[in-house]
Amino acid sequence: MRTLLIVNPNATSTTPATRDLLAHALESRTQLTVAHTQHRGHAAELAQWASTNEMDLIVVHGGDGTVNETINGFLPLPELNDGQAWIPRLGVIPGGSANVFARALGISPDPVTATNQLIDLLTLNHDRKIGLGLADDRWFTFSAGVGLDADVCEAIDASRAKGHAATPGRYIRTTVRQFFRAKRREPHIRIEIPGHQAVDEVHYAFVTNASPWTYLNATPVRTNPGTSFETGLGVFAVRSMAVLPTLKLAGQLLSANGNPKSRNLFREDDVPTVHIETKEPIGLQIDGDFIGKRNVVDFTAVPDVLEVVAPQPLR
């Protein structure tokens, strides 16, 4: 088995010792090539090279952004896939600050434990086929968001550029600050879903492909508990920025058996497509990375499109 190990050496929790352990473990079982990312977009270039050279497995040691780049580098869009494209399997060893995709797949957040988990699964030849989401022409693994969430990601990216780590505390402080800024704006998001009446005057919305799709330290946050890698997309659209209803909704999201409901919330857990448009350009984030501002975004669920080396879902 020919394997490419993509390492983001700048990811929050990657260390030389863990990288060496992972490389040694894979080297003993596969024909291994190791590549370190050197700039934004490099993971996509490496993944495309691996696919062109028909490598069997790509293992990513980095955060969610590196994983997203990798998938977008080797996985063809549905309209471009004639069935002849070579698509490697994917393995993930957490190395970022959140590692949402890996956690949602049942992969340990500890890189050493995750390495042992990966080797065991490779030995058993156990893969899992999952669905992904598309935001226009870009794949996402666990979530996309317009409005507040994108504002937070944009601010965090700016903070990282200044050398500040993306810690849970920084995310909380940034979210509170961006919430009170967004609270002053008029809602202007419109959401259209097949079979549903259009939803207007939305302040911010999440479109998700898994649950949970984010974490507060080790605490899972579930916006759409009925959404999974084996279903359609989840939609979570908020029509009020009032403080008390927001606090009540936040409590529901953090509940172990949370099932968020509110008269100011539109929620569907299994939809095939979502169309979002706004009167003014609004921020878009994909898998935690700020993408830019858009007036229109179309989201699509694509089932059974990616083989990952991960535990099978709990029934």
Secondary structure as UniProt FT lines:
FT   STRAND          2..7
FT   TURN            9..10
FT   TURN            12..13
FT   HELIX           16..27
FT   TURN            28..29
FT   STRAND          31..36
FT   TURN            40..41
FT   HELIX           42..52
FT   TURN            53..54
FT   STRAND          57..62
FT   HELIX           64..74
FT   HELIX           78..80
FT   STRAND          89..94
FT   HELIX           100..104
FT   TURN            105..106
FT   HELIX           111..124
FT   STRAND          128..135
FT   TURN            136..137
FT   STRAND          138..140
FT   STRAND          143..146
FT   HELIX           148..161
FT   TURN            162..163
FT   HELIX           168..182
FT   TURN            183..184
FT   STRAND          189..192
FT   TURN            194..195
FT   STRAND          199..202
FT   STRAND          204..208
FT   STRAND          214..216
FT   TURN            217..218
FT   STRAND          219..221
FT   TURN            225..226
FT   TURN            229..230
FT   STRAND          233..238
FT   HELIX           243..254
FT   TURN            256..257
FT   TURN            263..264
FT   STRAND          265..271
FT   STRAND          273..286
FT   TURN            287..288
FT   STRAND          289..308
//
